[in-house]
């Protein structure tokens, strides 16, 4: 009974946190088994706050890093039309797996293979463009690695490791929706 009560409390906290936000336009999602989601466009906070909400929703995440303009691996933080904040997280179901370590070999410890990343934009249109770009780069024949899951809700884009099952990844879409 305690688990159910905790889940209900987490759901209520997430609902209260987004109740004052305007709903965004129909959101897009890409990646395996991804489904469109919609959600808030304002009052979401920064990427670290969104990551904490993922944890509050019951996802097994651990904040790895909150980026600055100096250490953003993509070099997009704060640039026009790009994300205003970004954070990386581990998903404990895959972060310690040999497969995650193998796929991220030679890359930073905060690689999406270990869990994922949250990007928060100033405008929903910018978040939509980023989600579309990420999904497009991961299509067969584009030379990308195995596709990660990409979910967007309003101004938030969440990238999740392809090492998760579709059902596990879908929980991220529900948490940000």
N, CA, C and O of each residue as an XYZ file, in Angstrom:
708
protein
N       0.819     -1.185      0.000
C       0.000      0.000      0.000
C       0.868      1.255      0.000
O       0.490      2.271     -0.585
N       2.037      1.190      0.658
C       2.905      2.355      0.732
C       3.413      2.766     -0.652
O       3.500      3.958     -0.946
N       3.752      1.788     -1.509
C       4.227      2.093     -2.851
C       3.144      2.826     -3.638
O       3.426      3.807     -4.327
N       1.909      2.348     -3.535
C       0.810      2.998     -4.247
C       0.602      4.414     -3.723
O       0.386      5.330     -4.516
N       0.662      4.614     -2.419
C       0.510      5.944     -1.839
C       1.620      6.861     -2.316
O       1.362      8.014     -2.663
N       2.867      6.363     -2.340
C       3.993      7.161     -2.822
C       3.788      7.546     -4.281
O       4.040      8.690     -4.661
N       3.336      6.609     -5.095
C       3.091      6.913     -6.505
C       2.010      7.972     -6.659
O       2.130      8.870     -7.493
N       0.956      7.869     -5.860
C      -0.111      8.871     -5.929
C       0.379     10.241     -5.496
O       0.009     11.247     -6.102
N       1.200     10.298     -4.464
C       1.754     11.571     -4.003
C       2.646     12.166     -5.089
O       2.560     13.361     -5.375
N       3.498     11.347     -5.695
C       4.369     11.843     -6.764
C       3.553     12.371     -7.934
O       3.883     13.406     -8.512
N       2.490     11.659     -8.281
C       1.628     12.111     -9.371
C       0.983     13.438     -9.025
O       0.892     14.326     -9.873
N       0.536     13.581     -7.792
C      -0.095     14.837     -7.366
C       0.901     15.985     -7.384
O       0.554     17.098     -7.779
N       2.138     15.731     -6.960
C       3.170     16.771     -6.969
C       3.456     17.212     -8.398
O       3.555     18.409     -8.669
N       3.590     16.264     -9.310
C       3.834     16.615    -10.711
C       2.660     17.391    -11.300
O       2.862     18.351    -12.043
N       1.447     16.986    -10.976
C       0.278     17.686    -11.495
C       0.228     19.106    -10.956
O      -0.078     20.038    -11.700
N       0.522     19.284     -9.679
C       0.518     20.617     -9.081
C       1.615     21.492     -9.663
O       1.423     22.693     -9.851
N       2.752     20.899     -9.946
C       3.877     21.669    -10.485
C       3.595     22.188    -11.881
O       4.155     23.207    -12.286
N       2.741     21.507    -12.620
C       2.470     21.926    -13.994
C       1.074     22.499    -14.182
O       0.719     22.872    -15.300
N       0.282     22.581    -13.140
C      -1.099     23.019    -13.274
C      -1.224     24.440    -13.800
O      -2.194     24.754    -14.489
N      -0.273     25.298    -13.492
C      -0.353     26.690    -13.918
C       0.274     26.920    -15.283
O       0.237     28.040    -15.792
N       0.829     25.925    -15.864
C       1.510     26.079    -17.149
C       0.512     26.021    -18.293
O      -0.518     25.353    -18.207
N       0.831     26.726    -19.355
C       0.014     26.648    -20.559
C       0.311     25.337    -21.256
O       1.471     24.929    -21.306
N      -0.685     24.665    -21.794
C      -0.376     23.452    -22.553
C       0.311     23.826    -23.850
O      -0.046     24.814    -24.491
N       1.283     23.043    -24.227
C       2.020     23.306    -25.460
C       1.260     22.770    -26.660
O       0.269     22.054    -26.518
N       1.732     23.119    -27.824
C       1.129     22.541    -29.018
C       1.418     21.048    -29.047
O       2.235     20.564    -28.264
N       0.778     20.328    -29.917
C       1.034     18.891    -30.017
C       2.526     18.641    -30.061
O       3.227     19.190    -30.912
N       3.001     17.839    -29.174
C       4.440     17.613    -29.081
C       4.840     16.490    -30.001
O       4.010     15.707    -30.463
N       6.133     16.429    -30.259
C       6.638     15.377    -31.117
C       7.517     14.451    -30.314
O       8.022     14.818    -29.253
N       7.695     13.272    -30.814
C       8.590     12.320    -30.178
C       9.187     11.467    -31.278
O       8.576     11.257    -32.326
N      10.395     10.978    -31.022
C      11.037     10.121    -32.000
C      11.686      8.966    -31.303
O      11.689      8.889    -30.075
N      12.230      8.078    -32.072
C      12.915      6.940    -31.481
C      11.998      5.742    -31.426
O      10.820      5.825    -31.772
N      12.551      4.628    -30.989
C      11.782      3.403    -30.962
C      10.604      3.504    -30.010
O      10.762      3.931    -28.866
N       9.443      3.120    -30.466
C       8.233      3.042    -29.664
C       7.887      4.355    -28.976
O       7.200      4.343    -27.955
N       8.337      5.472    -29.498
C       8.021      6.759    -28.900
C       6.633      7.190    -29.334
O       6.213      6.925    -30.460
N       5.928      7.851    -28.439
C       4.591      8.327    -28.754
C       4.528      9.822    -28.523
O       5.228     10.336    -27.651
N       3.703     10.537    -29.284
C       3.580     11.969    -29.069
C       3.077     12.256    -27.660
O       2.242     11.536    -27.113
N       3.606     13.319    -27.103
C       3.179     13.758    -25.787
C       2.980     15.254    -25.843
O       3.496     15.926    -26.736
N       2.240     15.771    -24.897
C       2.083     17.214    -24.800
C       2.290     17.596    -23.353
O       2.324     16.737    -22.471
N       2.427     18.890    -23.111
C       2.627     19.282    -21.733
C       2.893     20.758    -21.596
O       2.558     21.550    -22.476
N       3.503     21.122    -20.478
C       3.672     22.515    -20.150
C       4.695     23.214    -21.034
O       5.642     22.594    -21.517
N       4.492     24.513    -21.239
C       5.480     25.302    -21.953
C       6.129     26.323    -21.039
O       7.157     26.899    -21.399
N       5.562     26.563    -19.871
C       6.150     27.491    -18.919
C       6.178     26.831    -17.545
O       5.555     25.794    -17.318
N       6.905     27.449    -16.654
C       6.967     27.003    -15.266
C       7.544     25.607    -15.110
O       7.185     24.891    -14.175
N       8.434     25.208    -16.013
C       9.040     23.882    -15.894
C      10.342     23.934    -15.114
O      10.810     22.900    -14.636
N      10.937     25.106    -14.973
C      12.222     25.220    -14.304
C      13.352     24.886    -15.252
O      13.162     24.796    -16.465
N      14.532     24.704    -14.681
C      15.682     24.368    -15.514
C      15.795     22.857    -15.662
O      14.976     22.109    -15.127
N      16.816     22.412    -16.391
C      16.976     20.985    -16.670
C      17.205     20.162    -15.405
O      16.742     19.024    -15.320
N      17.903     20.714    -14.430
C      18.108     19.984    -13.174
C      16.776     19.793    -12.449
O      16.536     18.738    -11.863
N      15.908     20.810    -12.485
C      14.595     20.695    -11.841
C      13.743     19.638    -12.541
O      13.032     18.882    -11.879
N      13.805     19.580    -13.859
C      13.062     18.558    -14.603
C      13.597     17.173    -14.245
O      12.823     16.229    -14.088
N      14.908     17.053    -14.118
C      15.506     15.766    -13.735
C      15.028     15.351    -12.347
O      14.735     14.178    -12.115
N      14.949     16.303    -11.432
C      14.434     15.983    -10.088
C      12.970     15.531    -10.158
O      12.547     14.681     -9.374
N      12.197     16.095    -11.089
C      10.799     15.663    -11.250
C      10.737     14.241    -11.816
O       9.823     13.484    -11.490
N      11.701     13.880    -12.660
C      11.749     12.500    -13.147
C      11.955     11.547    -11.968
O      11.320     10.495    -11.892
N      12.831     11.917    -11.069
C      13.069     11.108     -9.869
C      11.805     11.048     -9.009
O      11.437      9.982     -8.515
N      11.142     12.194     -8.832
C       9.912     12.234     -8.034
C       8.812     11.389     -8.662
O       7.924     10.904     -7.961
N       8.865     11.211     -9.979
C       7.875     10.389    -10.678
C       8.170      8.897    -10.530
O       7.428      8.062    -11.047
N       9.244      8.565     -9.831
C       9.567      7.164     -9.587
C      10.574      6.563    -10.538
O      10.849      5.365    -10.472
N      11.136      7.381    -11.432
C      12.154      6.856    -12.344
C      13.491      6.739    -11.613
O      13.821      7.591    -10.788
N      14.263      5.691    -11.909
C      15.526      5.466    -11.205
C      16.664      6.296    -11.795
O      17.580      5.755    -12.416
N      16.598      7.623    -11.595
C      17.588      8.519    -12.176
C      18.480      9.128    -11.101
O      18.109      9.250     -9.933
N      19.670      9.502    -11.549
C      20.648     10.175    -10.689
C      21.248     11.284    -11.540
O      21.834     11.023    -12.591
N      21.097     12.537    -11.077
C      21.647     13.677    -11.804
C      23.157     13.530    -11.881
O      23.826     13.378    -10.859
N      23.693     13.577    -13.093
C      25.128     13.430    -13.312
C      25.814     14.776    -13.383
O      26.829     15.002    -12.724
N      25.253     15.680    -14.191
C      25.872     16.995    -14.371
C      24.822     17.985    -14.847
O      23.923     17.640    -15.613
N      24.949     19.214    -14.383
C      24.200     20.337    -14.933
C      25.225     21.151    -15.696
O      26.195     21.638    -15.116
N      25.014     21.299    -16.985
C      26.019     21.911    -17.845
C      26.041     23.432    -17.743
O      25.059     24.074    -17.369
N      27.198     23.974    -18.090
C      27.379     25.409    -18.288
C      27.782     25.605    -19.747
O      28.033     24.635    -20.462
N      27.841     26.843    -20.179
C      28.279     27.109    -21.546
C      29.685     26.601    -21.807
O      30.031     26.284    -22.945
N      30.505     26.520    -20.754
C      31.901     26.100    -20.907
C      32.064     24.593    -21.062
O      33.031     24.142    -21.675
N      31.125     23.796    -20.512
C      31.321     22.342    -20.565
C      30.223     21.583    -21.324
O      30.206     20.352    -21.303
N      29.322     22.286    -21.982
C      28.281     21.625    -22.778
C      28.944     20.876    -23.930
O      29.590     21.498    -24.773
N      28.795     19.549    -23.982
C      29.480     18.784    -25.026
C      29.010     19.118    -26.444
O      29.766     18.934    -27.398
N      27.795     19.597    -26.596
C      27.287     19.953    -27.920
C      27.563     21.408    -28.280
O      27.411     21.796    -29.438
N      27.965     22.218    -27.304
C      28.261     23.623    -27.555
C      27.050     24.453    -27.944
O      27.197     25.470    -28.623
N      25.854     24.042    -27.530
C      24.631     24.738    -27.924
C      24.006     25.556    -26.796
O      23.137     26.390    -27.051
N      24.430     25.333    -25.572
C      23.803     25.968    -24.412
C      23.833     27.486    -24.519
O      24.895     28.097    -24.638
N      22.640     28.081    -24.474
C      22.512     29.530    -24.484
C      22.575     30.181    -25.846
O      22.393     31.394    -25.952
N      22.823     29.423    -26.880
C      22.883     30.002    -28.230
C      21.455     30.265    -28.726
O      20.511     29.610    -28.283
N      21.302     31.218    -29.640
C      19.956     31.528    -30.138
C      19.247     30.296    -30.698
O      19.804     29.552    -31.506
N      18.014     30.099    -30.253
C      17.211     28.975    -30.720
C      17.569     27.634    -30.113
O      16.964     26.620    -30.461
N      18.545     27.607    -29.210
C      18.975     26.351    -28.601
C      18.533     26.299    -27.138
O      17.844     27.201    -26.661
N      18.925     25.257    -26.441
C      18.475     25.084    -25.068
C      19.079     26.122    -24.124
O      20.217     26.565    -24.278
N      18.252     26.487    -23.136
C      18.663     27.450    -22.115
C      19.313     26.742    -20.936
O      20.080     27.353    -20.192
N      19.015     25.463    -20.758
C      19.675     24.673    -19.718
C      19.693     23.212    -20.166
O      18.854     22.765    -20.948
N      20.686     22.483    -19.639
C      20.848     21.076    -19.995
C      21.448     20.334    -18.815
O      22.320     20.849    -18.115
N      20.968     19.119    -18.609
C      21.508     18.254    -17.562
C      21.566     16.823    -18.096
O      20.779     16.445    -18.963
N      22.493     16.043    -17.577
C      22.596     14.623    -17.915
C      22.264     13.812    -16.670
O      22.484     14.260    -15.544
N      21.731     12.611    -16.888
C      21.397     11.748    -15.764
C      21.733     10.305    -16.091
O      21.777      9.903    -17.253
N      21.968      9.544    -15.043
C      22.111      8.099    -15.147
C      20.748      7.483    -14.881
O      20.000      7.964    -14.029
N      20.429      6.435    -15.598
C      19.291      5.579    -15.268
C      19.939      4.332    -14.705
O      20.661      3.630    -15.414
N      19.689      4.051    -13.441
C      20.409      2.981    -12.763
C      20.138      1.598    -13.349
O      20.863      0.650    -13.046
N      19.114      1.468    -14.176
C      18.858      0.172    -14.825
C      19.878     -0.122    -15.909
O      20.074     -1.284    -16.266
N      20.541      0.912    -16.445
C      21.518      0.682    -17.505
C      22.887      1.289    -17.210
O      23.870      0.886    -17.830
N      22.985      2.240    -16.291
C      24.237      2.992    -16.124
C      25.416      2.139    -15.697
O      26.557      2.464    -16.026
N      25.174      1.066    -14.978
C      26.274      0.213    -14.539
C      26.446     -1.021    -15.411
O      27.250     -1.899    -15.096
N      25.698     -1.090    -16.499
C      25.780     -2.279    -17.345
C      27.045     -2.254    -18.200
O      27.500     -1.186    -18.610
N      27.604     -3.414    -18.464
C      28.777     -3.475    -19.347
C      28.489     -2.907    -20.731
O      29.376     -2.319    -21.350
N      27.271     -3.072    -21.225
C      26.917     -2.572    -22.542
C      26.980     -1.035    -22.585
O      27.458     -0.466    -23.567
N      26.509     -0.372    -21.541
C      26.585      1.095    -21.489
C      28.042      1.538    -21.486
O      28.413      2.472    -22.196
N      28.863      0.868    -20.689
C      30.290      1.227    -20.636
C      30.965      0.997    -21.980
O      31.793      1.799    -22.412
N      30.612     -0.091    -22.635
C      31.202     -0.408    -23.940
C      30.792      0.630    -24.985
O      31.630      1.105    -25.752
N      29.515      0.980    -25.017
C      29.034      1.934    -26.015
C      29.568      3.341    -25.774
O      29.740      4.109    -26.721
N      29.827      3.680    -24.529
C      30.311      5.020    -24.203
C      31.833      5.059    -24.107
O      32.400      6.085    -23.731
N      32.495      3.966    -24.438
C      33.956      3.901    -24.346
C      34.581      5.077    -25.091
O      34.240      5.363    -26.238
N      35.489      5.738    -24.419
C      36.168      6.882    -25.013
C      35.343      8.152    -24.995
O      35.818      9.202    -25.426
N      34.116      8.076    -24.504
C      33.253      9.251    -24.415
C      33.098      9.661    -22.965
O      33.547      8.960    -22.058
N      32.475     10.771    -22.758
C      32.275     11.295    -21.411
C      31.388     10.379    -20.588
O      30.551      9.658    -21.131
N      31.577     10.412    -19.276
C      30.775      9.602    -18.360
C      29.299     10.014    -18.390
O      28.435      9.257    -17.948
N      29.013     11.196    -18.904
C      27.633     11.674    -18.955
C      26.966     11.383    -20.305
O      25.966     12.016    -20.642
N      27.496     10.451    -21.068
C      26.916     10.090    -22.367
C      25.493      9.565    -22.181
O      25.180      8.964    -21.154
N      24.634      9.791    -23.170
C      23.236      9.367    -23.109
C      23.127      7.857    -22.881
O      22.148      7.399    -22.293
N      24.104      7.080    -23.332
C      24.060      5.624    -23.138
C      23.894      5.238    -21.677
O      23.341      4.178    -21.385
N      24.359      6.071    -20.756
C      24.253      5.777    -19.330
C      22.884      6.098    -18.755
O      22.577      5.688    -17.636
N      22.071      6.810    -19.483
C      20.748      7.178    -18.974
C      20.046      8.131    -19.907
O      19.147      7.739    -20.651
N      20.463      9.401    -19.866
C      19.819     10.352    -20.751
C      20.220     11.781    -20.474
O      21.149     12.053    -19.713
N      19.497     12.690    -21.110
C      19.745     14.120    -20.951
C      18.422     14.863    -21.030
O      17.487     14.437    -21.708
N      18.366     15.985    -20.320
C      17.212     16.869    -20.351
C      17.681     18.207    -20.897
O      18.702     18.739    -20.460
N      16.939     18.749    -21.848
C      17.219     20.066    -22.404
C      15.948     20.902    -22.271
O      14.856     20.447    -22.611
N      16.103     22.124    -21.774
C      14.960     23.023    -21.617
C      15.187     24.248    -22.490
O      16.250     24.867    -22.446
N      14.180     24.592    -23.280
C      14.249     25.685    -24.243
C      13.380     26.856    -23.796
O      12.511     26.709    -22.937
N      13.627     28.005    -24.384
C      12.819     29.180    -24.090
C      11.483     29.129    -24.822
O      10.499     29.689    -24.339
N      11.429     28.471    -25.973
C      10.211     28.432    -26.780
C       9.910     27.007    -27.234
O      10.828     26.251    -27.552
N       8.633     26.638    -27.268
C       8.271     25.294    -27.714
C       8.719     24.996    -29.145
O       9.047     23.855    -29.470
N       8.733     26.019    -29.996
C       9.147     25.811    -31.383
C      10.611     25.376    -31.445
O      10.980     24.526    -32.255
N      11.442     25.967    -30.582
C      12.856     25.593    -30.551
C      13.028     24.156    -30.062
O      13.850     23.407    -30.589
N      12.240     23.776    -29.045
C      12.296     22.402    -28.541
C      11.844     21.426    -29.621
O      12.427     20.352    -29.774
N      10.806     21.795    -30.369
C      10.321     20.941    -31.456
C      11.367     20.758    -32.543
O      11.551     19.655    -33.058
N      12.057     21.850    -32.892
C      13.101     21.767    -33.913
C      14.236     20.858    -33.443
O      14.766     20.073    -34.229
N      14.609     20.958    -32.172
C      15.684     20.119    -31.631
C      15.264     18.642    -31.632
O      16.037     17.773    -32.036
N      14.045     18.368    -31.180
C      13.571     16.981    -31.155
C      13.539     16.404    -32.565
O      13.929     15.256    -32.778
N      13.075     17.196    -33.528
C      13.045     16.739    -34.912
C      14.458     16.486    -35.437
O      14.703     15.505    -36.140
N      15.389     17.388    -35.086
C      16.773     17.228    -35.523
C      17.386     15.954    -34.936
O      18.025     15.183    -35.651
N      17.191     15.738    -33.642
C      17.735     14.538    -33.003
C      17.132     13.276    -33.610
O      17.851     12.316    -33.887
N      15.834     13.274    -33.814
C      15.177     12.098    -34.396
C      15.652     11.873    -35.825
O      15.840     10.727    -36.233
N      15.849     12.939    -36.594
C      16.304     12.826    -37.972
C      17.710     12.285    -38.087
O      18.017     11.526    -39.006
N      18.576     12.677    -37.149
C      19.956     12.188    -37.179
C      20.051     10.715    -36.852
O      21.069     10.081    -37.132
N      19.015     10.165    -36.268
C      19.058      8.776    -35.827
C      18.323      7.827    -36.767
O      18.187      6.642    -36.465
N      17.852      8.328    -37.892
C      17.148      7.474    -38.847
C      18.131      6.525    -39.522
O      19.306      6.858    -39.677
N      17.664      5.355    -39.922
C      18.533      4.407    -40.641
C      19.150      5.075    -41.867
O      18.492      5.825    -42.589
N      20.414      4.786    -42.075
C      21.105      5.320    -43.236
C      21.737      6.683    -43.017
O      22.370      7.220    -43.925
N      21.574      7.266    -41.803
C      22.165      8.579    -41.553
C      23.516      8.472    -40.864
O      24.151      9.490    -40.591
N      23.959      7.267    -40.582
C      25.274      7.082    -39.985
C      25.302      7.222    -38.482
O      26.372      7.123    -37.881
N      24.172      7.449    -37.857
C      24.132      7.590    -36.408
C      24.221      6.241    -35.720
O      24.046      5.194    -36.343
N      24.492      6.285    -34.439
C      24.513      5.068    -33.632
C      23.072      4.570    -33.479
O      22.140      5.152    -34.033
N      22.911      3.502    -32.731
C      21.550      3.022    -32.499
C      20.714      4.158    -31.927
O      21.200      4.924    -31.094
N      19.483      4.276    -32.357
C      18.678      5.433    -31.958
C      18.277      5.413    -30.488
O      17.798      4.414    -29.953
N      18.496      6.557    -29.867
C      17.995      6.761    -28.513
C      16.542      7.197    -28.622
O      16.070      7.553    -29.702
N      15.842      7.166    -27.507
C      14.468      7.644    -27.465
C      14.523      9.164    -27.303
O      15.332      9.680    -26.533
N      13.671      9.868    -28.022
C      13.605     11.322    -27.931
C      12.151     11.702    -27.670
O      11.264     11.376    -28.459
N      11.916     12.390    -26.562
C      10.572     12.824    -26.208
C      10.568     14.334    -26.013
O      11.525     14.907    -25.493
N       9.487     14.966    -26.434
C       9.334     16.407    -26.236
C       7.982     16.690    -25.624
O       6.975     16.077    -25.980
N       7.980     17.625    -24.702
C       6.748     18.133    -24.123
C       6.931     19.619    -23.902
O       7.712     20.027    -23.042
N       6.232     20.422    -24.655
C       6.362     21.872    -24.514
C       7.778     22.311    -24.801
O       8.267     22.154    -25.920
N       8.447     22.865    -23.792
C       9.811     23.380    -23.950
C      10.871     22.388    -23.507
O      12.055     22.727    -23.473
N      10.472     21.175    -23.167
C      11.396     20.166    -22.636
C      11.638     19.066    -23.673
O      10.702     18.536    -24.271
N      12.917     18.737    -23.870
C      13.307     17.588    -24.692
C      14.082     16.641    -23.779
O      15.019     17.050    -23.093
N      13.680     15.384    -23.780
C      14.372     14.361    -22.998
C      14.868     13.296    -23.960
O      14.104     12.731    -24.742
N      16.166     13.037    -23.882
C      16.797     11.957    -24.644
C      17.070     10.828    -23.665
O      17.600     11.056    -22.577
N      16.705      9.602    -24.054
C      16.835      8.461    -23.156
C      17.596      7.353    -23.875
O      17.403      7.130    -25.070
N      18.446      6.674    -23.150
C      19.285      5.607    -23.695
C      18.482      4.532    -24.407
O      17.446      4.079    -23.919
N      18.975      4.136    -25.561
C      18.356      3.048    -26.316
C      18.532      1.700    -25.614
O      17.928      0.710    -26.028
N      19.341      1.648    -24.571
C      19.533      0.401    -23.835
C      18.324      0.052    -22.966
O      18.199     -1.077    -22.492
N      17.437      1.025    -22.760
C      16.200      0.751    -22.027
C      15.212      0.057    -22.959
O      15.291      0.196    -24.180
N      14.294     -0.679    -22.381
C      13.229     -1.283    -23.179
C      12.243     -0.182    -23.574
O      12.216      0.874    -22.941
N      11.442     -0.412    -24.600
C      10.433      0.592    -24.956
C       9.510      0.948    -23.790
O       9.154      2.114    -23.618
N       9.127     -0.030    -23.002
C       8.247      0.242    -21.863
C       8.941      1.118    -20.826
O       8.334      2.038    -20.279
N      10.215      0.832    -20.556
C      10.968      1.651    -19.596
C      11.112      3.082    -20.111
O      10.926      4.036    -19.356
N      11.437      3.230    -21.378
C      11.608      4.561    -21.955
C      10.307      5.334    -21.983
O      10.308      6.545    -21.762
N       9.198      4.667    -22.250
C       7.903      5.331    -22.313
C       7.544      5.994    -20.984
O       6.782      6.960    -20.963
N       8.080      5.491    -19.888
C       7.818      6.115    -18.587
C       8.346      7.547    -18.548
O       7.795      8.389    -17.838
N       9.404      7.829    -19.300
C       9.929      9.202    -19.372
C       8.941     10.106    -20.092
O       8.728     11.246    -19.679
N       8.336      9.608    -21.167
C       7.340     10.398    -21.891
C       6.161     10.731    -20.981
O       5.655     11.853    -20.986
N       5.732      9.746    -20.203
C       4.620     10.002    -19.279
C       5.016     11.004    -18.202
O       4.207     11.843    -17.805
N       6.250     10.922    -17.731
C       6.693     11.800    -16.643
C       6.789     13.256    -17.074
O       6.553     14.156    -16.268
N       7.132     13.499    -18.334
C       7.242     14.896    -18.779
C       5.956     15.394    -19.417
O       5.796     16.595    -19.635
N       5.040     14.482    -19.718
C       3.796     14.842    -20.392
C       2.847     15.457    -19.453
O       1.741     15.826    -19.846
